Every structure is written in structure tokens, then in C-alpha cells.
Amino acid sequence: MTIMKKSNYSFKVLWFMLILFSGSILYAQDDCKVLKPEISGSYTGKCKKGLAHGKGRAVGTDSYEGRFSEGLPHGTGKYIWADGRVYEGSWSEGMRDGKGRMIYPKADEDSIVAGYWKEDKYIGEDFIPPYKVTRNQGIVRYSIRKVNEVGSGFGVTLYLAGSYNTDIDDWSMETTSGEAYTSGRKVGIENAVVPYTVFIKYRVWNTMHSQQHDVYFDFTINEPGTFEVTITN
């Protein structure tokens, strides 16, 4: 008989703790913010530091179910607008970004647009990268990155063993568009019309300055902006 009383008491304590724990979860959900105003009415899902983070569902005038990061849709998810439009696909910082599809409801048959988005704008059925390297010969490594949305061109800097490389011969740089310029150790192209292709050729010495080899580096820039190109031999 005594054992039964202890068992009932333990069950009641456990039940009480579960209620308290469940209450804290619900409270945490109320405190978990979604930073996109259109879906910031209610949220259920994972949370981190007071913001929706991980898998979750948010409902406001619109609704979204999928991955979140720091309070915004980020990753893969499904967004439904109040007027019935639907987007399923990739998100980045609250914007459609990457591969996905839009469904536009119609009375007779829904219209579907599939392809790629960038910063909430549809860019086409096929993904066009910011740049594409078509030839890379005699190079240890390279990098091409956009440093500014303003302008249309690039600057290239050469390196050898971690230092600027100015000991080269037979330098040649041709481009399908733009005007050549020189600024210190950097040469490049400005005022180009995209897309434009660049053909770079030169001869470079090894670190012991005992032997030379030819370098070829051809690439195409597909979008406006200022790019920085580095080549290490």
C-alpha cells in the first residue's frame, strides 16, 4: 500500500514538471521573433537567441514553412502569399535566392515559373554565374570576387610565393569590351559592357629565377560591378 502511494506521488510530480516544461516551451515560442513583417504574426519551431532559427512555421498576412536563420527565411522553404501565390525553393536572408519555382493561381490552370532567383528577382531558367574561367594554365591558384556593385570592370594583381610579382615578361591582356588602366601594381579594365571575356598571357620566372614558363588565364565576367582578380604563380 505504501509503495502505491509513493508511485502516485511520483507520477503527480512528473506530471506537474511536464506541465511546467510545456508552458515554458510555449512561452519561448511567443518570445521567438520573425523579422519578416508579412509572416511575423505567430511562429512555431526552433529558436535561437530569441529569433526563429532552424526549421519552423510562421504565419501573418502571408505564411512560410521551412528553414530560418536569425529570424528570416534562409535555406529551403515554402512561402504562400495572401493572394494565393506560392514559392517553393531556396531563400537567403528573407529573399528568394537560388533555385525554385513560383506558382501563380488561375481559374483554369495554374501558371508555373521555374528557374533561379537572386535577391528576390527572377533571373532565368538557367543559372548564370558571376564569372566563368575558361582557361587556366601555369597558375598555382586564383581568385575572382566582386568588391563593388558600382562600375563594370576588374583589376588583376599577380603574386609569387606570397609577394607581389612584377618580374614577368611578354605581358598581354586583351578583352572583348572595356578600357585598360594601370594603378600601382594593378592592371585592369573599366567601362566594360557585360558579358565580356578577358585573355591574359605572360611569361613568369620561378622562385629561384632559373626557369620561365607560359601563363594563360581566360575568363568571362557575366554581371556588372567591379571585380578583383588575383593570380598566384
N, C-alpha and C positions, 0 to 999 in steps of 0.2 A: 504493500500500500504506500509506503514511504517512497519507494522507487518511482511509482506512478506520479506522485506529487512533484518530485524533482523533475521528471520528464516533462510534465505540463508546464512547470515554471520555466524550464529551459526553452521550450517551444515558444512561450509568450515573449521571452526576452529576445529570441531570434527574430520573431515576427515584428516586434517593436523596432529593432535595429534595421530590418529591411525597409520598413515604412519610412524611417528617418533617412536612410540612404537613398531611397527612391525620391523622396522630397527634395534632397539636395541635388539629384540629377536634374529634376525638372526646373529647379531654381537656376542651376547652371545654364540650362538651355535658354531660359529667359534672359540671362545675362550675356549670352553669346551673340555678338553683333554681326550683321551682314552689312557691308559697306556700299552695296549697290542699291540705291533708293527704291528701285522698282520691285525688288524682291525682299525688302527689309521688314516685312510685317511680322512673320513668325519663322522660327528656324528649329529644326530637329537634326541632330547629327553631331559630329565630332567638333571639339572646340579646343583652342589653344590661346592662352593669354587673353581671354575674353573675345576672341574673334573666331568665326567659322573657319575651321582648318581640317581638311580631310574630307571624307565622304559625308554628304548631308543633303537636306532639302530645305529650300527657302521659298516662302510664299508671300507675295504682296499683291500689287496690281497684276504683276506677272509672276511666274513661278520657275524655279530651277531645281534640278536634281542632278547631283554629280559631285565632282571634286571641287574643294575650296582651298584657297591659300590666303592667309591673313585677311579673311573677311570677304574675298572676292572669288568668283568662279575662276578656277585655274586648273587645267587638266582636261579631262573628258567629262562632258555633261550634256543634259537636255534642257533647253530653255523654251518656255511656252509664253508667248505674248498674250495680252488680254484680248486681242483681236483674232486669236487662233493661229497665228504664225508659229512655226516650230523650227528650232535649230538644234541639230544633234551633231556633236563633234568636239573639236579642240578649242580650249579657252586659254587666254593668258591675261592675267591682271584685270579680269572683268570684261574682256573683249573677245569676240570671235577671232581666233588666230590659229591657223593651221588647217588641217583637212576637216571637212564637214559637209553638211547639206542643210539647205533651207527648204521647208515645206510651206507653200502658200495655199491655204484652203480656198477651194472654189466650189460652186454649186454642182457643176457637172463632174469635174475631175481635178484633183489637187495638182498644183504646179510644183515641181521639184527642181532646185538648182543645187548641183553638187560640184565640189571643187575645193579651192583653197581661199582662205581669208587671211588678211593681215591688218591688225589694228582695227577690227570691226568692218573692214571693207573687203568686198569680194574681188579677188584678183584674177580669177580664171579657173578653167578646168584643170590645167596643169600647173605644177609648182615651178616657178622660175626663180632660181637662186640669185642673191645679190651679185654674185660673181661666179665665174667658172674658169678654171685653169685648164688649158688645152695642151700645153707642152711644158715639161719641167725636166730639164737635163743639166747635170753638173751642179745641182743645188743640194746642200745638206738639209735645209728646211726653209720654209717661207711662211708668211702670214699676210692676209689681206683683211682689213677691217674698216668699217665705216666710222669715221671720227666726227663727222658733222653732217647734218641734213642740208646745210647750205652749200651752194655751188654744185659743180659737176666736174670731177677730175680726181686726180690722185697724186701722191708724192711717193717716191721709192728711195729707200736707203739701203746701202749694201754693208754687210758685216763679214768679218773673217776672224774666227777664234775669239769672239766676244767683243771685238773692237771695230770701229768704222773702217771700211775697206776702200781706200782711194787708189790702191796700186793695181789698176786694171788697164787693159789695152783694148783697142778696137771697139769702143762702146758704140752701140747703135740702139735707138729706140724709135719705133715707128708706131703710128696709131691711125685708126680709121676716122678719128674726129678729135678736135681739140687743138690747143696751142701749147707748145713746150715751154717750160720755165725752169730756172735753177734758183735754189735758195739754200745757200751754205753747202752742206754735204748732200742735200736732197735735190733730186731732179724729178720732174713730173709733167702732168698735162692738166690744163684748166680749160673751162668753157667748152667742154665736150658735150656732144649730143648722144644720149643713150639709145640703144646699146652701142658701145664702142669696144673695139678689140685692140690690144697692145702687143707689140712684138719686141722683146728685148733680147739683145745678143751682145756678148762681150767675152774677152779672154781674161782669166784670173790666175794669179800665182798661188801656189800652195804656201803653207805657213813657213816653210824653210826657204822660200823664194828660189827653188831649184827646178820647178817644173810648172808649166802652164796647161790649162785645159779650157775648152769652149763651154760657155754657159748659154742656154736658151731658155727663155721664160715667156710664154704667151698666155694671155688671159683676156677674158671679156667681162666688162662691167655692165650689168643689166639695169641699174637703177640710179637715179640722181643722188647727189651727195658727194662729200669729199672723203676719199679713201686713203688709208695709209698702208703702203706695201713695204715689207721688209724681206730681204733676201740674204741668207747666210750661206757662204761657200765653205 
